[in-house]
Amino acid sequence: MLALLFALTFTAIDGDTLAAGEEIIRILNIDAPETRDAKCDAERRLGHVAKRRLQELLDAGDVIVTRGDGNRMTDKYGRTLARVSAQGRDVGERLVDEELARPWTGHRRPWCRD
């Protein structure tokens, strides 16, 4: 795995995806609520909170992106798979701790209550 410290702007796309210039990065091992394809208003609202929080963490600086999960470098959509840390702390773990994302279990679980 290769860790790189970027000296550029990071932009949160949603709670588990960000852009670094032209590169789209999917944060490994978490699942955040959707903002565009949300199944209910509650998911959409929480998705926007997660996106804003991700942007705050990225804006804090000292962002390090570690590409790949040991097996793959990209997902089925062509996004770079990576662990992301900011100010020395794993961003995905932080979002999970703050209940703005869940640990990835291999499949999406619903964010909406029936």
N, C-alpha and C positions, 0 to 999 in steps of 0.2 A: 504494500500500500504506500501511496505517496501523499504526504501532507504538504499543503501549500498555504502560505499566508498571502492572501490577495490584498492588493492596495487599490481596490476599486469599490464601487458602490454595489451593495447587495440590496435586492428588492424582494420583499415577501410577495409571493403570488397567492398563496393560501397558507394555512397553518403548518403544512409539511412540505412545501415547495417554495423555492426561491430562485431568483435569477442573479447571475453574476456576469454582467455584460451580456453576451449572446448565449451563454451556457445556462441551461435549466437544470437545477439540482433538486432531487427528491431526497429528503432526509430519511436515512435508514432507520428501520425498527420502530417507527411510530405511524399512527394513523390519526389525522386531525379531521374534524368535521368539514364538510364541503361548504363552499360559498356559492358556487355557480350551479351545481347539480344537487343541491340539498333536497332531501326528501320531505322536510317540514320546516316551518319557520324557526323552530327552536334550534335545529341543526344549523341553519343559515346564520342565525344570530351568534351562536357559539363559534361558528367558523370565522366570522368577522372579528370576534374577540381574539381568537387564536392567531389570525393573520396580523392583527395590530401588535400583539405581544411578540410574535416572531420578529416583526420589523423593529420593535424596541430593542430586542436582544441583539439584532444585527447592527443597529445603529450605535450600540455601546462600544463597538470596536473590537480589535484583536481577534478577528474572525479567522478560524482555521478550518479548511475543508479537507477531509481525508477521503479520497475517492475509493469506491469499490467496497464490496462486502466479502472479499476473499474469493468469490466465484464469478461475480458479474460486475461490470462497470456501469451498465445502463439497464433501465427497465424496459418493458415492452413498448413504451411510448418514446424511447430514445433519450429519456432524462438521465443525467448522471446520478448514480446512487452514491451517497456519501454521508459520512458522519460530519456534523458541523458543531464547532464549539465557538463560544464567544466569551472573552475575558476568562479563559481557562475552564469553562464549565460546558458540558455537553448540552446543546440547545434542545435536542429531542428529549433527553431525560428531564430537563427543566420544564418543558411543556407538559410532559406526563405528570410530573410532581404537582404542577399547578392545575391539573385536571382539564387542560386545554387540548390534550391529545391522549391517545391510548397506546400501550405497547402494541406493535404489529404482531399478529398471531398467524399470519399467512392468508388471511381473508378479512374483508371488511365486515364489521359488525354494525348494526343500525344505531344511529344516534337519536332516532325518534322513538317515542313511546307510542304504542298502538292506542 
